[in-house]
Amino acid sequence: MKRLFLTVVLLGIMFVSASLQSAYAQSGNLSITVSQTASRVLLSNGLISFQIEKSTGHVVNLERFGHRDILDASKRLVMYFDANGHGSKMPRRGYWGMGGALCRVVRQSSQLVEVACTEPASAEFPFTTSVHYVIRRGEPCYYTFVTLRHAAQSPAGVIGQCRYVIKLRPSIFTSYFVTRTEQGTYLQVPGTDLQEVTNATYQFPDGSVRTKYNNSAYENNLHVYGVTGSRQGLWMITPSAESINGGPTKQDLTVHQDATIVLRMLQSGHFLDGSLTSIHAVGNWSKIYGPYCVFLNSGASPQVMWHAARREARAQVRQWPYAWMRNSLYVEERGSVTGVLRHSNGELATGAHVVLAAPHPDWQVQCKGYMFSATTNQQGRYTFRNVIPGDYSLYAYQGGTASQYERRNVRVIANSTTRMAPALWPALANGTRIWQIGVPDRSAAEFRHGHDRRQFGLWNLYPIDFPHDVNYVIGKSRPNKDWNYCQVVAQRPDGSWHRPVWKITFILRRRIQGTALLALGIAGASQAHGLNVALNGHPLALVSLPHTDPCIYRDAVTGGMYRLKLVRFSGALLRKGWNTISLSLALRRMAASPYKPLAMPRGGVMYDFVRLMSLPGKWHGSAQVQTMR
């Protein structure tokens, strides 16, 4: 009976697969149609159909293979672009949405139709905004891209974030897929009032806490994610992340965990300092986001549809840049960059992440232009393809390497390959390592709870796991057990807020005559003004952390905005024998408050690594703190 059951299931999968192949084969005979009413534009290619509201550019109906509309009709807005931005007459933060757009067909042939919905700049939102939709013959998907333009004569404008939002029927879509490991099902609790713990974070009747932030993912090679039901799937496919701000270490929202919502964040400050990542436009500025592919499929199971979506994403990546794309902001003719990275000791830099971006500011917070990333192979070679022509700086970081490589004046020419001359990656410092905790990789993953899934309130385990704070003994303690993923101010059961002091204890066999260097890799810092560093009970330095990111309270267990801090001091301050370095958060004193099991943290730091070194040369003066880019 079991064998018979498996045979029936396999035959069913084969039948569905054959049906899909037949549908794709017949789609060559299906034509694209476009029609208009007084308020809507209707598009169809025989595989999918959707309707666009003319005044807003919103999609208000989306169907596949003649099935019913899959958008959540209970919501006022279901598929749309909006921006958290403002101009001179909207000084406070708020979401701007199109309300006076002009939608028109800008391109039409037997192979595709393109509709553009454009709204001119205003004092409230001084950016000319255009949302485009493209439907192509024989493809069960549509493409969308957004252009933003700020003119020289327009008043100054700010964009904190902008996004494309899709809200779907919860009765149809019951599972979500973000990565191979980030997958799950929605809790269906109709008619139940959920307890809102904090922004977009809810506690469900079974005690679980779900939030849109828990399905955040790193943008690096994040080409597809989406939702499925028993027979239908909808997927957001990103063939290129060149227009997404923040580079390969940027984390962002994908699919809500608490509601059937799929997002394509175009610009945001999530998991970074929003004050640094906002677009401040003065004078001429323009940018194109996308195109992105919204892919609809069906299959025998959610996993079947997930694998089909991944195959489609790989196909879309191979087609980039799209030959069919036409827009004045979209660059078709591009160039390449290639080179080899070696460390100063001659070793090849294998598996390093390489970034092409503007020379300033820090590439993590760049948002006005375009960025490209690659990875070095076993020979230390990196190759960037399909790069928009222009002048860039080249940056690199690598697991196990504390310093960042940087090279300026990289010129990319259309239809040409820029071959970089050999260069050596300088070490962090020319000295001797005394000890190190963790691995420099811009992540806290190797520490306690660092590999746990994003869980709201994970920081509240700290007082339980470390009732006497972290006391790390070099040569005895283990990073994955004795060093927490975050040094956090969490609430204790008595209602008090404990400011933790972490201690690193170690033995020196002989005294250091020259300079000592304490390197602190900061993987993220939430609401912490700085770190107090003490040596053997005496204050040594205050490491300033002026920018905060929400990495800890948005459940990022591996990091947020990366910073490298170097504390140089006289080696004579270290004793022969036992020494202790203490790290404490520079925060104001906090009064006790009623205990909440899901209380938000009051500040914290996530470490990437901590390293102590001895450097040659005599030291004069007091300790100095340096911020490395």
Wavefront OBJ file of the C-alpha trace (Angstrom):
o trace
v 0.000 0.000 0.000
v 2.827 2.380 0.847
v 4.516 1.714 -2.505
v 1.185 2.231 -4.299
v 0.687 5.548 -2.470
v 4.165 6.770 -3.475
v 3.523 5.751 -7.064
v 0.275 7.738 -7.152
v 2.017 10.806 -5.687
v 4.834 10.621 -8.241
v 2.368 10.244 -11.087
v 0.492 13.262 -9.782
v 3.652 15.376 -9.699
v 4.553 14.215 -13.197
v 1.070 15.125 -14.428
v 1.245 18.625 -12.937
v 4.749 19.132 -14.345
v 3.609 17.962 -17.783
v 0.578 20.246 -17.590
v 2.805 23.233 -16.780
v 5.168 22.384 -19.641
v 2.196 22.095 -21.973
v 0.865 25.449 -20.804
v 4.241 27.095 -21.409
v 4.438 25.483 -24.849
v 0.967 26.687 -25.794
v 1.670 30.155 -24.389
v 3.530 30.985 -27.579
v 0.119 31.196 -29.210
v -1.317 33.453 -26.541
v -1.384 37.160 -27.274
v -1.036 40.178 -25.049
v -4.126 42.296 -24.585
v -4.503 45.730 -23.073
v -7.765 47.584 -22.494
v -8.862 50.564 -20.474
v -11.856 51.795 -18.561
v -12.332 55.257 -17.111
v -10.422 54.264 -13.961
v -8.332 51.190 -14.805
v -5.858 49.668 -17.224
v -6.296 45.917 -17.795
v -3.374 43.742 -18.952
v -3.274 40.043 -19.861
v -1.021 37.639 -21.702
v -3.202 34.549 -21.356
v -1.177 33.286 -18.416
v -1.755 36.103 -15.929
v -3.920 39.196 -15.889
v -3.956 42.249 -13.664
v -5.605 45.628 -13.376
v -3.945 48.954 -12.571
v -5.792 51.842 -10.956
v -5.008 54.912 -13.049
v -4.961 57.549 -10.317
v -2.597 55.690 -7.988
v -0.659 53.186 -10.065
v -1.800 50.459 -7.662
v -2.521 46.945 -8.894
v -6.031 46.120 -7.704
v -6.565 42.675 -9.245
v -4.140 39.836 -10.026
v -5.095 36.445 -11.453
v -3.327 33.427 -12.947
v -4.722 30.929 -15.465
v -8.208 32.328 -14.994
v -8.345 31.659 -11.258
v -9.858 34.171 -8.895
v -8.094 37.312 -7.753
v -5.301 36.434 -5.286
v -4.997 39.897 -3.695
v -6.471 40.518 -0.247
v -9.700 42.356 -1.030
v -10.258 43.118 2.661
v -7.388 45.634 2.598
v -7.678 49.202 1.333
v -4.313 48.936 -0.437
v -3.184 45.596 -1.829
v -0.296 46.082 -4.303
v 1.479 49.414 -4.412
v 4.596 51.563 -4.154
v 5.017 54.028 -1.304
v 7.793 55.997 0.351
v 8.601 57.154 3.846
v 9.764 60.564 2.711
v 8.875 64.201 2.650
v 9.494 67.682 1.325
v 9.154 71.229 2.591
v 5.405 70.983 3.240
v 5.503 67.590 4.893
v 8.271 67.998 7.469
v 7.308 65.071 9.671
v 7.974 61.503 8.764
v 5.144 59.727 7.039
v 4.310 57.484 4.124
v 3.699 59.124 0.801
v 1.644 57.294 -1.784
v 0.652 58.175 -5.298
v -2.755 59.831 -5.536
v -2.656 61.989 -8.643
v -0.865 59.789 -11.148
v -1.207 59.691 -14.912
v -1.132 56.121 -16.239
v -0.541 55.476 -19.917
v 0.725 52.789 -22.257
v 4.263 53.814 -23.200
v 5.227 50.737 -25.227
v 3.199 48.087 -27.004
v 4.094 45.291 -29.398
v 3.207 41.663 -29.996
v 5.859 40.717 -27.410
v 5.236 43.099 -24.522
v 3.207 45.973 -23.120
v 4.571 48.603 -20.746
v 2.399 50.909 -18.643
v 3.876 53.858 -16.752
v 2.070 55.614 -13.897
v 3.727 58.961 -13.204
v 3.094 61.613 -10.582
v 4.947 64.937 -10.738
v 6.979 66.333 -7.858
v 5.187 68.392 -5.231
v 6.051 70.320 -2.093
v 4.953 67.294 -0.061
v 7.118 64.850 -2.031
v 9.529 66.698 -4.343
v 10.353 63.682 -6.503
v 8.812 62.904 -9.860
v 7.765 59.300 -9.322
v 7.032 56.757 -12.012
v 5.964 53.156 -11.417
v 6.216 50.950 -14.508
v 4.605 47.598 -15.264
v 5.733 45.303 -18.068
v 3.973 42.134 -19.188
v 5.661 39.874 -21.737
v 4.333 37.207 -24.019
v 4.575 33.641 -22.744
v 5.695 34.461 -19.198
v 3.569 33.826 -16.054
v 4.899 36.962 -14.407
v 5.044 40.699 -14.684
v 7.926 43.106 -14.180
v 7.882 46.335 -12.255
v 10.409 49.113 -11.780
v 10.364 52.556 -10.197
v 12.132 55.758 -11.207
v 12.647 58.738 -8.905
v 13.813 62.117 -10.167
v 14.653 65.250 -8.208
v 15.116 68.424 -10.236
v 17.564 71.233 -9.484
v 14.760 73.729 -8.941
v 12.765 71.445 -6.617
v 12.867 71.976 -2.850
v 15.079 69.637 -0.850
v 13.589 66.226 -0.230
v 14.251 63.216 1.973
v 13.491 59.536 1.458
v 14.003 57.284 4.446
v 12.619 54.209 2.769
v 10.597 53.200 -0.255
v 9.116 49.847 -1.098
v 6.813 47.774 -3.254
v 4.105 45.966 -1.264
v 1.909 42.974 -2.137
v -0.891 41.890 0.221
v -2.381 38.479 -0.563
v -5.405 36.436 0.431
v -4.566 34.462 3.603
v -7.087 31.811 2.556
v -4.937 31.015 -0.507
v -1.374 31.498 0.759
v -0.417 29.590 3.894
v 3.383 29.176 3.745
v 6.373 31.452 3.248
v 9.845 30.809 1.821
v 12.789 33.197 2.216
v 15.903 30.996 2.106
v 16.632 27.282 2.372
v 16.411 27.574 6.156
v 13.955 30.454 6.630
v 10.628 28.814 5.817
v 7.392 28.438 7.722
v 3.625 28.465 7.815
v 1.211 31.199 8.824
v -0.889 30.785 11.946
v -4.517 31.058 10.924
v -6.376 32.644 13.854
v -9.492 34.301 12.381
v -11.444 36.522 14.716
v -8.720 36.575 17.360
v -7.375 39.831 18.717
v -3.602 39.610 18.764
v -1.527 41.320 21.407
v 0.809 43.873 19.866
v 4.133 43.598 21.665
v 5.828 46.394 19.742
v 5.842 47.792 16.222
v 4.568 45.149 13.744
v 5.194 42.433 16.353
v 2.340 40.310 17.740
v 1.911 37.549 20.291
v -0.374 34.776 19.064
v -2.717 32.644 21.198
v -0.193 29.784 21.272
v 2.330 32.119 22.931
v 4.554 32.550 19.883
v 5.659 36.015 18.805
v 5.684 36.785 15.110
v 6.917 39.881 13.354
v 7.773 41.067 9.887
v 11.380 41.516 11.027
v 11.907 37.809 11.725
v 11.927 36.989 8.014
v 14.544 39.590 7.197
v 17.453 38.301 5.146
v 20.808 39.454 3.797
v 20.558 40.959 0.331
v 23.687 39.145 -0.851
v 22.503 36.673 -3.530
v 18.905 36.926 -2.284
v 17.287 36.447 -5.677
v 13.906 34.931 -4.752
v 11.432 34.653 -1.887
v 7.669 34.421 -1.653
v 4.566 32.621 -0.441
v 2.574 29.554 -1.426
v -0.657 27.792 -0.735
v -1.560 24.223 -1.534
v -1.518 24.862 -5.283
v -0.416 28.459 -5.988
v 2.709 30.481 -5.363
v 3.770 34.124 -5.723
v 7.462 35.055 -5.776
v 9.496 38.224 -5.757
v 12.531 37.750 -8.001
v 15.446 40.204 -7.870
v 17.883 39.503 -10.728
v 20.270 42.258 -9.590
v 20.673 44.061 -6.258
v 22.632 46.946 -7.807
v 19.996 49.538 -6.892
v 19.401 48.225 -3.346
v 21.157 50.324 -0.713
v 23.663 48.922 1.761
v 25.569 46.365 -0.268
v 25.953 42.621 0.435
v 25.765 42.937 4.230
v 22.433 44.780 4.129
v 19.548 42.975 5.787
v 16.000 43.795 4.873
v 12.385 42.735 5.079
v 11.117 40.102 2.657
v 7.914 38.333 3.671
v 5.964 39.169 6.790
v 5.863 36.383 9.340
v 2.589 37.560 10.864
v 0.624 38.324 7.661
v 0.585 37.286 3.991
v 2.571 40.281 2.764
v 5.451 40.178 0.286
v 7.791 43.174 0.101
v 10.508 44.413 -2.193
v 12.328 47.001 -0.138
v 14.031 49.395 -2.522
v 15.595 51.766 0.003
v 15.621 51.509 3.795
v 17.554 51.955 7.009
v 16.542 48.590 8.440
v 19.326 47.158 10.622
v 21.404 50.274 9.988
v 21.286 53.839 11.292
v 18.378 55.421 9.452
v 19.864 58.893 9.839
v 22.806 57.789 7.692
v 20.889 55.844 5.063
v 18.221 58.396 4.131
v 18.411 59.979 0.697
v 18.824 63.736 1.034
v 18.230 65.183 -2.404
v 19.332 68.718 -3.250
v 19.763 69.544 -6.921
v 19.604 67.046 -9.761
v 19.329 63.409 -8.735
v 17.690 60.378 -10.276
v 17.662 56.632 -9.814
v 15.975 53.541 -11.199
v 15.012 50.614 -8.956
v 14.607 47.313 -10.739
v 13.097 45.825 -12.794
v 11.892 43.121 -10.439
v 9.901 40.082 -11.509
v 6.669 39.060 -9.767
v 6.387 35.384 -10.703
v 3.230 33.284 -10.285
v 3.252 29.500 -10.416
v 1.368 26.405 -9.347
v 2.421 22.928 -8.299
v 1.679 19.791 -6.368
v 3.146 21.135 -3.116
v 4.759 24.252 -1.638
v 8.204 22.677 -1.966
v 7.646 21.914 -5.638
v 6.681 25.545 -6.253
v 9.640 26.815 -4.192
v 12.120 24.838 -6.279
v 10.425 25.982 -9.491
v 10.694 29.590 -8.329
v 14.396 29.151 -7.619
v 14.918 27.789 -11.140
v 13.052 30.775 -12.557
v 15.198 33.133 -10.477
v 18.388 31.589 -11.869
v 17.016 32.070 -15.377
v 16.205 35.718 -14.654
v 19.716 36.324 -13.292
v 21.209 34.910 -16.499
v 19.107 37.348 -18.551
v 20.340 40.426 -16.653
v 20.583 43.140 -17.852
v 17.295 42.656 -19.671
v 17.595 43.127 -23.429
v 13.940 44.157 -23.672
v 14.261 46.961 -21.132
v 13.959 50.564 -22.365
v 14.291 53.585 -20.099
v 16.504 56.650 -20.089
v 17.790 55.729 -16.591
v 18.441 52.098 -17.419
v 21.986 51.502 -18.646
v 22.178 48.752 -21.271
v 25.856 48.896 -22.256
v 28.024 47.913 -19.322
v 31.562 46.974 -18.415
v 33.539 44.476 -16.347
v 36.245 44.633 -13.673
v 38.648 41.858 -12.745
v 41.688 41.484 -10.528
v 43.452 39.376 -7.892
v 43.679 40.054 -4.166
v 46.618 38.954 -2.031
v 47.385 39.662 1.597
v 50.579 41.399 2.644
v 52.075 38.016 3.594
v 51.542 36.787 0.029
v 48.532 34.557 0.730
v 45.675 34.620 -1.777
v 42.482 36.249 -0.485
v 40.053 33.439 -1.265
v 36.354 33.733 -0.531
v 36.599 37.480 0.086
v 33.601 39.713 -0.555
v 34.410 42.545 -2.943
v 32.281 45.671 -3.413
v 32.278 48.378 -6.071
v 30.752 51.565 -4.697
v 31.330 55.306 -4.389
v 34.483 56.498 -2.552
v 32.407 57.888 0.307
v 30.582 57.602 2.643
v 31.035 54.127 4.153
v 29.638 51.752 1.530
v 27.301 50.206 4.133
v 25.230 53.400 4.222
v 25.412 54.451 0.563
v 22.007 54.802 -1.054
v 21.984 57.445 -3.816
v 23.852 55.460 -6.447
v 24.449 51.852 -7.460
v 26.629 49.123 -5.922
v 27.997 45.838 -7.198
v 29.428 42.858 -5.316
v 31.439 39.759 -6.126
v 33.408 37.014 -4.364
v 36.995 35.946 -4.968
v 37.662 32.387 -6.142
v 40.339 29.913 -5.026
v 42.946 31.908 -6.955
v 41.935 35.137 -5.217
v 40.403 36.464 -8.433
v 37.285 38.619 -8.468
v 35.216 39.483 -11.528
v 32.430 42.018 -11.762
v 30.171 41.755 -14.797
v 27.461 44.084 -16.042
v 28.723 47.104 -14.107
v 27.277 50.523 -14.942
v 30.111 52.653 -16.416
v 31.603 55.223 -14.053
v 34.232 55.815 -11.369
v 34.204 53.628 -8.264
v 36.176 52.582 -5.229
v 36.829 48.901 -4.661
v 36.408 47.477 -1.157
v 36.929 43.962 0.190
v 36.387 42.128 3.454
v 37.079 38.492 4.298
v 36.302 36.067 7.068
v 39.360 35.817 9.303
v 40.760 39.183 8.182
v 40.258 42.151 10.498
v 41.184 44.924 8.059
v 39.177 46.118 5.076
v 40.829 46.487 1.694
v 40.173 49.700 -0.233
v 41.311 50.940 -3.614
v 40.097 54.129 -5.266
v 39.894 55.367 -8.836
v 38.457 52.278 -10.478
v 37.088 53.348 -13.847
v 34.529 51.185 -15.604
v 34.044 51.673 -19.349
v 31.141 50.335 -21.410
v 31.866 47.203 -23.437
v 35.323 46.949 -21.882
v 37.088 45.064 -19.083
v 39.066 46.990 -16.474
v 41.987 44.827 -15.355
v 43.245 45.877 -11.949
v 46.976 45.864 -11.294
v 48.176 43.487 -8.538
v 47.969 44.936 -5.045
v 48.553 43.675 -1.520
v 45.928 43.761 1.229
v 47.612 45.378 4.259
v 47.227 43.768 7.659
v 45.386 45.485 10.492
v 48.660 46.202 12.288
v 52.269 45.052 12.185
v 52.472 43.308 15.501
v 51.992 40.125 17.505
v 48.609 38.745 18.462
v 48.327 37.960 22.164
v 44.794 36.563 22.093
v 41.538 36.825 20.141
v 37.880 36.060 20.864
v 35.738 35.277 17.828
v 36.546 35.469 14.126
v 36.591 38.723 12.123
v 33.718 38.136 9.697
v 31.325 41.013 10.486
v 29.105 38.600 12.365
v 28.359 37.387 15.899
v 27.297 33.984 14.589
v 30.048 32.046 16.386
v 28.912 33.179 19.837
v 26.181 31.823 22.120
v 22.776 31.918 20.366
v 24.478 33.256 17.255
v 23.080 30.415 15.155
v 19.591 30.530 16.629
v 16.826 31.614 14.301
v 15.565 35.126 14.663
v 13.456 35.031 17.807
v 11.806 38.027 19.360
v 12.973 38.402 22.943
v 16.086 36.218 22.575
v 18.051 38.912 24.415
v 15.986 38.226 27.535
v 17.816 34.918 27.961
v 20.972 36.828 28.860
v 20.197 37.235 32.612
v 19.422 33.500 32.737
v 22.452 32.338 30.764
v 24.843 34.788 32.439
v 23.511 35.682 35.914
v 26.970 36.993 36.860
v 27.747 38.504 33.438
v 30.354 37.271 31.000
v 33.675 36.319 32.621
v 35.775 35.047 29.753
v 39.102 33.376 30.576
v 41.523 33.202 27.660
v 42.632 29.615 27.075
v 39.745 28.158 29.049
v 36.438 29.701 27.946
v 34.723 28.867 24.641
v 33.153 31.491 22.330
v 30.010 29.479 21.518
v 29.253 28.905 25.190
v 30.868 31.621 27.309
v 30.448 34.726 25.109
v 26.891 35.857 24.369
v 25.808 37.005 20.932
v 25.038 40.413 22.447
v 26.014 42.450 25.484
v 22.588 43.765 26.327
v 20.713 45.709 28.976
v 17.852 43.300 29.650
v 15.219 43.386 32.375
v 15.584 41.078 35.338
v 12.598 39.371 37.010
v 12.691 41.930 39.830
v 12.025 44.704 37.273
v 15.515 46.171 37.400
v 17.577 46.957 34.314
v 21.044 45.521 34.587
v 23.956 47.188 32.807
v 26.321 44.283 32.151
v 30.064 44.423 32.653
v 31.969 41.843 30.633
v 35.414 40.750 31.767
v 38.232 39.168 29.771
v 40.913 37.639 31.979
v 44.291 36.494 30.678
v 47.893 35.786 31.681
v 50.964 37.550 30.275
v 54.216 35.594 30.594
v 56.268 38.757 30.199
v 55.664 42.485 30.155
v 55.108 44.525 27.013
v 57.506 47.418 26.546
v 55.965 49.041 23.458
v 52.405 49.742 22.310
v 49.363 47.588 22.977
v 46.393 47.462 20.619
v 42.883 46.352 21.542
v 40.794 45.794 18.392
v 37.011 45.730 18.827
v 34.962 44.535 15.873
v 31.444 45.866 16.486
v 28.913 43.799 14.539
v 26.076 46.041 15.683
v 25.093 48.509 18.386
v 21.568 49.360 19.508
v 20.935 52.499 21.576
v 24.421 52.385 23.061
v 26.374 55.646 23.143
v 29.663 53.879 23.616
v 31.790 51.338 25.410
v 33.780 51.977 28.554
v 37.043 50.041 28.422
v 38.913 49.427 31.668
v 42.186 47.622 32.351
v 42.775 45.998 35.714
v 40.033 48.108 37.264
v 41.253 51.442 35.886
v 39.447 53.356 33.094
v 41.360 53.061 29.843
v 39.185 54.575 27.078
v 35.665 55.469 25.996
v 34.889 53.989 22.596
v 32.261 56.206 21.025
v 29.366 54.602 19.130
v 27.479 57.649 17.865
v 25.271 55.748 15.421
v 22.719 53.203 16.528
v 21.112 50.396 14.585
v 18.142 48.244 15.634
v 19.975 44.957 15.152
v 19.287 43.525 18.607
v 15.647 44.466 19.099
v 14.835 43.564 15.477
v 16.075 40.029 16.154
v 19.273 40.152 14.102
v 21.352 37.594 15.958
v 24.421 38.061 13.760
v 24.826 41.814 13.334
v 23.755 45.174 11.998
v 26.032 48.071 11.052
v 29.682 47.071 11.206
v 32.417 49.202 12.780
v 36.019 48.516 13.733
v 37.436 50.360 16.735
v 41.119 50.360 17.686
v 42.270 51.316 21.186
v 46.021 52.001 21.362
v 47.651 52.336 24.770
v 50.942 51.846 26.566
v 51.932 48.215 26.891
v 53.490 49.097 30.253
v 49.951 49.238 31.689
v 49.704 45.473 31.295
v 51.057 43.383 34.136
v 53.146 40.277 34.020
v 50.718 37.621 35.201
v 46.949 38.032 35.416
v 45.181 40.947 33.697
v 41.538 41.842 33.192
v 39.956 43.975 30.484
v 36.405 45.114 31.266
v 33.799 46.258 28.743
v 30.663 48.103 29.844
v 27.983 50.051 28.008
v 27.978 53.820 28.331
v 24.322 54.402 29.207
v 22.316 56.543 31.554
v 21.029 54.956 34.756
v 17.622 53.327 34.367
v 14.966 53.021 37.046
v 13.186 49.728 37.639
v 9.807 49.189 35.965
v 7.138 46.455 36.030
v 8.588 43.206 34.726
v 7.601 42.084 31.230
v 8.757 38.705 29.881
v 8.931 40.235 26.390
v 10.465 43.538 27.443
v 12.455 45.373 24.789
v 16.176 45.837 25.520
v 17.452 49.217 26.681
v 20.666 49.077 24.685
v 23.307 46.638 23.594
v 26.353 45.766 21.517
v 27.067 42.776 19.297
v 30.742 41.910 18.897
v 32.377 40.499 15.803
v 35.713 39.832 17.499
v 37.992 41.182 20.218
v 41.778 41.030 19.740
v 44.737 42.132 21.861
v 48.084 42.756 20.134
v 51.526 44.071 20.986
v 53.052 46.507 18.499
v 56.661 47.599 18.041
v 57.699 51.089 19.079
v 57.474 53.063 22.289
v 54.225 54.622 23.467
v 53.831 58.169 24.722
v 50.714 59.830 26.047
v 47.253 58.511 26.957
v 45.142 55.878 25.209
v 43.811 56.727 21.754
v 40.703 55.398 19.996
v 40.628 55.114 16.225
v 37.677 54.243 13.990
v 38.623 52.143 10.986
v 36.503 52.284 7.866
l 1 2 3 4 5 6 7 8 9 10 11 12 13 14 15 16 17 18 19 20 21 22 23 24 25 26 27 28 29 30 31 32 33 34 35 36 37 38 39 40 41 42 43 44 45 46 47 48 49 50 51 52 53 54 55 56 57 58 59 60 61 62 63 64 65 66 67 68 69 70 71 72 73 74 75 76 77 78 79 80 81 82 83 84 85 86 87 88 89 90 91 92 93 94 95 96 97 98 99 100 101 102 103 104 105 106 107 108 109 110 111 112 113 114 115 116 117 118 119 120 121 122 123 124 125 126 127 128 129 130 131 132 133 134 135 136 137 138 139 140 141 142 143 144 145 146 147 148 149 150 151 152 153 154 155 156 157 158 159 160 161 162 163 164 165 166 167 168 169 170 171 172 173 174 175 176 177 178 179 180 181 182 183 184 185 186 187 188 189 190 191 192 193 194 195 196 197 198 199 200 201 202 203 204 205 206 207 208 209 210 211 212 213 214 215 216 217 218 219 220 221 222 223 224 225 226 227 228 229 230 231 232 233 234 235 236 237 238 239 240 241 242 243 244 245 246 247 248 249 250 251 252 253 254 255 256 257 258 259 260 261 262 263 264 265 266 267 268 269 270 271 272 273 274 275 276 277 278 279 280 281 282 283 284 285 286 287 288 289 290 291 292 293 294 295 296 297 298 299 300 301 302 303 304 305 306 307 308 309 310 311 312 313 314 315 316 317 318 319 320 321 322 323 324 325 326 327 328 329 330 331 332 333 334 335 336 337 338 339 340 341 342 343 344 345 346 347 348 349 350 351 352 353 354 355 356 357 358 359 360 361 362 363 364 365 366 367 368 369 370 371 372 373 374 375 376 377 378 379 380 381 382 383 384 385 386 387 388 389 390 391 392 393 394 395 396 397 398 399 400 401 402 403 404 405 406 407 408 409 410 411 412 413 414 415 416 417 418 419 420 421 422 423 424 425 426 427 428 429 430 431 432 433 434 435 436 437 438 439 440 441 442 443 444 445 446 447 448 449 450 451 452 453 454 455 456 457 458 459 460 461 462 463 464 465 466 467 468 469 470 471 472 473 474 475 476 477 478 479 480 481 482 483 484 485 486 487 488 489 490 491 492 493 494 495 496 497 498 499 500 501 502 503 504 505 506 507 508 509 510 511 512 513 514 515 516 517 518 519 520 521 522 523 524 525 526 527 528 529 530 531 532 533 534 535 536 537 538 539 540 541 542 543 544 545 546 547 548 549 550 551 552 553 554 555 556 557 558 559 560 561 562 563 564 565 566 567 568 569 570 571 572 573 574 575 576 577 578 579 580 581 582 583 584 585 586 587 588 589 590 591 592 593 594 595 596 597 598 599 600 601 602 603 604 605 606 607 608 609 610 611 612 613 614 615 616 617 618 619 620 621 622 623 624 625 626 627 628 629
